[in-house]
Amino acid sequence: GLERAREILESKKALRKMEEIILAQGSKIELPIDAEKLLEGSFSFDVRAKKTGRVKFVNNLALTEMARILGAPLDEVAGLDIRCRLNDSVEKGESILTLYAASPDRLGLAKKDLQRIEIFTIS
C-alpha cells in the first residue's frame, strides 16, 4: 500500500501518467512539467493556522470552490498547495494552505472568500 505508493511517486511514474492525461485533454502546457517555472509570475497567499491543535475536519467542497475562484482548472497557474492533512498536528501561524492565482484580482476574491468559509477545523 503506502510503500508502493511512495515508490510510484519517487520513480515519477505518477507524474508521467499525469502528463499523459494532460496531453489527452488537449492542454497546451509545456511538458515535462516544471513546477517552479509554472508558478513564475503567479500570485500567492499563505493561509496560516489560527491556533495550535490537530486538524479535525477538512472541507473538501470549500477547497474545490477555492480552486475555482482562483481560476482552476482553466488557468494553469491557479490552484492550491495543501500543507496539512486530517489528524495532522499544526502550530499557530504555520502555513497550512497556499493559494496560487494568475492575477491579483483572482487572489483577492479567494482571500475574501476565506473570511466566509472555514476550510480546516482545528481543535
Salt bridges, closest charged atoms under 4 A:
GLU7 OE2 - ARG4 NH1 2.82
GLU19 OE1 - ARG16 NH1 3.71
GLU20 OE2 - LYS17 NZ 3.01
GLU30 OE2 - LYS37 NZ 3.67
ASP46 OD2 - ARG48 NH2 3.55
GLU65 OE2 - ARG116 NH2 2.32
ASP81 OD2 - ARG83 NH2 3.30
ASP113 OD1 - ARG116 NE 2.63
